[in-house]
Amino acid sequence: MNTPLHTNSDHQNAAFGFALADSSVLAEAQLVVSQSGGAGDLQLDIDPQRLLKDGRKVSVIAQQLDSPVNRQDANIIYGQELAYVQYAVNLKPDSTISIASIEGVEQSVNLGWEAFQEREYELRISLHMKTPRIAEGTLEPEQLAMVKYAQVITVYISLFPAEAASLSSPSQAVWSRNHHVFDSYGRGGFILADLPRLAERVGELMGPGNHNLIEQFAEGELSDTLLEEGMMAIAWGVTPWCYSLYSAPDEQSAGILAVDKLGDEPERQGIYRIDPSIQQLSIVPANELAYWPACVQNDWPVIDVAGEGETLHMDLYTQICESVNGLHENPLPSFVLTRSQGKPETIIPLIDVVIVDEA
């Protein structure tokens, strides 16, 4: 492969990244720490246990930080930790750090970090794997291949001053399971709603009965009313796929979320109204709305939406897993929820969201 990987030359949050369709090409990769003149270069294994050989889609994220990310937080953001290694390195202002020996990629991939303070640092590398929640239970043998295709490995590389790693009071975890939901959704997409409130309002508007809300929404009036009243947010007509929904617990925590690691603006931006008192929303697959009110009784995943504002933003970011060994490229989509003060001037729902071209 002679063309450079799609890395973020003008990244927005000090996070460097790229993604590949097959993690096995990274199994022998190394972090190379180079000093001026090439003397004393360090070659550090990214995957000493060679766990990446059991191929999955893989995202590589590298961040320079003032202090390490809490490992429990990393487990929420990127999935279950599979492996962990930490190296002590001495860096100088002209030191460089790159990734070498990626199978199928001839050139080293420079992380773009520069102008280090001359001091001792820690390089932490952890491997994580996220699995769709729908597949967290007991699986039939024929389902295992489908789950493997859906799973995503993250190689998370962080660099921070050595003294930050030896603080007597390590940081407390702030991310919870309700701040990141990774799951599979069908062609209809999903809605976000405070279900008890939504059920009450639907009852007021339509009366009791086994309503098919998909048909009612298609007519427009009901969905328009519920959107204008802040009863729900929708991502409607989404390509069937697995994707993450993130809602950071606070503004500081949002800074480590590397969804913009390619330096891109969101592909799509949705704007919704939300009651300022709502702090948690259920994530309901759109196809289940055909069976109202039985749908309300199910135990759907929930996502916390911190803050007090009446405007809810839902931004879609998509990173492409590139192929260096003949596999199909794949998208890694993430919906990121934030809220802001004031009522939105216009409701802009996400409709007909094409994540991958099915043609």
N, C-alpha and C positions, 0 to 999 in steps of 0.2 A: 504494500500500500504506500504510494508516494505522496498522496495528498494529506495535509494536516488534519487531525481530528478537529471536530467542531468544538473548540474550547472558547472560553469567554475572555477575549482580549480587553474588554472594557466592562468588567464585572462591577456590580453595584454594591455588593456587601462583603467585600474582601473574601469571597468564596470562589474557588476555582473548580471547574468541573467539566466532565465529559461523560458520555455513556456509550456502552457497547452492547451488542445483541447477545454476546456469549462471554460469560465470565471466565471461561477456561483460558482465554488468551492472556489473562492477567496472572495466571497461577505462578508463572516464573518471573513476573515483573519485579523490579527493584526500584527503590528510591535511591537516587544518587545525589549525595551531598558533595559539591565540588568547591574547592578553594582556588584562589588565584594561582595560575600556573599549572593546575592539575595535580599538584602534590598533595598526598594525603587524602584522596577522595574516599568517601565512605559509600559502600553499597549495602543497602539494607533491604532485606526481604519484606515485601508487602504481605505475602501470604505464606509464612513459614510452614504451615500445616497442609498447604496445597488444597484447601477446601474449595477454592474457586474452580478446580477441575470438573466439579459436578455441575456443569454449565447452567447458568440462569441469565436473564437480563441483568445488567450491572451498571450502577451509577458510581462514578468516582467523584468525591467531594473533598476539597482541601481548603482549610481555613487557618489563617493566622489569628490567634486569640491572645487576650491578656491573661486569661486563666482557662483551665480546661473545662469542657462541657461535662456536667454531671452525667455519669454513665447511665443512670436510670432515665434521664431525659433523652439521651441518645437512643435508648431502647424504644422509647415511644415514637420519636421522630422517624427513625430509620428501620425499626423492627428489631427482632430478637438478636442479641449479640451472639455471634458464632465464634469469634476469635478476637484476641486482643494482644497487642504487643506494644512496648514503649521503648524508645531509644534515646539515650543522652547524646547530644551533639553540641559541639562548640562552633559557633558561626561568627563570621567577620562581615563587615559591610559589603564586601564583594563576593560573598558566598552565593551559590545558586543551588536550587533543588529541582530535580527533574525525575521523571519516571522513564525507566529504560527497560528494554527486553520485553516489550509487549509483542506477543506473537502476531505477525502480520503487519506490524507498524515498524518501518525501517528507522525512523528518527526518534530520538528521545523527546518527551513531552515536557517542556519547561513549565513549572508551576507559576512563573511570573513573579515570584516573591523576590524582593530586592531591598537593598539599603538596610540590612539587619544591624542592630546594635551588637557590638562585639561582647558576647556573653555566652553562657551555657543555656541551652534550650532542651526541651523534651519534644520528641516527635512521637505522637501517639497514632497508631493505626488500629482501627477496629473494623471488623466485618459484621454486617447486620443483614438479616433477611426478613422481609415483610411478606406475610401471607394473607390473602383475602380473608376477612372474618367469616365469610360464608363457608370457608374450608378449614376452620379451626377445629371442628369436631372430628368424629370418627369418619374415615373415608373408605369407600369401596376401592378395590385394586384398580378398576378402570378409571377412577377419578384422579389417581395420583399423577398421571402424566399431564392432565389438564391443570392441576394445581401447580406443578413444577413450571409449566409454561407461564403461569400467572405470577409466580413469585418474583421478587426483585431483590437482588443483593446490592447493598451499598458498601463501598470501601470508603470509610471516613478517616481522613488524614487531618490531624490538627497539630499545630506548632504553637508552643507557648513557653514563656520564660521558666527556667527550671525552678526558681524560687516559688513560682505560683503553684507548683505541684506539691510543695512541702508545707503548705499552710496548715496550721493546726486545726482550723475549722473549715472543712470542705464545704462546698456549696450544697445547698439542699435542692432536691429535685422539685421542679415546679410544673413540669409537663405531666399530664395524666392521660389515661386511655381515652378520655373524652375530648382530647385536643387533637387527635389524629385518628381518622377512620379510613382504613384501606379496604376496599371491597369491590365486588363485581356488580354491575348494574346492566340491565337489559336496554333494549332500544328506546324505551320510553324515557329513560333518565330517572330523576328522583325529585322529590320535594323536601323542603325543610320546613318544619312547623312545630309549634307547641300544640300537640295533638288534642289535649282536652279543650283548649280554646277553639281550635279549628272545628272539632266535632260539634261544639255548642253552636258555633256560628252557622255551620252547614245545616244543622237542625232548624235554626231560626229561619234560614232562607228557603229550605226545601221541605221541611217537615220530616217526620220519621219515615223509614223505609230502607230497602236494600238498594240504594242508589248506585249507579255506575258513574263515578265522577270523571272518568276519562271521557265518556260521551258528553257529560255536562260541560266539561272544560272545552271540548271541541266547539261547542256553540258560542263560547267566548264570554258571555255575561257573568257566569259564576266565577270563573277564574279571574276575570278583570276586577270584580268586586273584592275577592279575597286578597288579591295583590294590592289593590289600592288601600285596603283596610289594614295592611301589614300582618295578615293572618298566615302568610306562607311566602317562601321563596322557591323558585323552580329552576331546574336545569332540564329542559324539555326536549325530547327528540335527540338524545345523546347517542353516539355510536356505542354499541355494546362493547364494554371494555372493563378492565380493572383500573381504578384510579383512587388517589388519595384526596381526602378532604382534611384540610388543616385549619385550625383556629388557635393561634398562639395565646397562651394564658395572659401575656402582658406585652407591652411594646418592646421591652428589653429582650424578652425571649424571642420575639419575632426576628430579631437581628441575626440569630443563628440559623434561621430557616433558609436554606439555600435554594429556594425554588427559582430565584432569578440568576442562578449561577452562569447562565449563558449570556447574561447581559441584555436579554430581550424584554420588551414590554409584554404584558399579558396578551395572549391571542384573543381572548374575549373577556369582556367586563360586564358583569351584571350588577344592577343597583336595585335595592328593594327597601321597603319600609318595614321596620320592626318595632314592636312595642318596647319602650325603654326598660320595662321591668323584666323582660324575657332574658334569661341567662343560659338557656339550654334548648336545643332544637332536636327533634327526632329526624332521622334520615329515612325516608320512606320510598321504596322503589315505586316508580310511577305506575307500573302494571298492577300493583296491589290496590290502587284507587278504584279499580273496577268492582271491588267487593266491599264497599262501604255499607254499614259501619263496622263490619268484622275486622277491617284493616286497623281500626283504632285499638283493638284489643291485643294486637301483636306486640312483642317486645323488640322494637326496632333499636338499632344503634343510635346513640345520641352524641351530639357535639356541643361543647360549651362555647358560648359566644360572649367573651368578657367585655365589659364596658357598659356605658349608659346611653349611648347615642341611639337615635331613631333611624339611622341609615345603615343598611347592611350591604356590604360590597362582597361579591363573589367573583374572583378573578381566576381565569384558567391559564395555567402555564403548561407548556408541553415541551419536554426534552426528547430528542430522538436518540434511540439506541442504535448507533451505527454498526455496520457489519464490516469486519475485516477478514472474515473467513467464509464468505458466501451465504451466510444466513440472511433471512429477511430482516430489514430494519423494523424497529418497533417503537411506538411512542411511550413515554412515561408522563402521563397527565397528572396534574395536581390542581385541585380547586382550593383557593385560599380565601378564607372568610375574615373580614375585618369590619368594624363598625365605626361610625363617626357621628359627631353631634349634628343636630338639626334634621328636619325632615327632608327627604329627597325631593327635588323639584320635579323629577320625572322618574317613573318606574321603568327600568330597562331589564326585562327578564332574559335569561339565556335560553334561546330557542334554536332548534336545529343545529346542535353542536357537533361538528364533524371532528372526531379525534383521529380517526384513521380512515383513509379512503378504501371503501369496500369493493370498489369496482374491479 
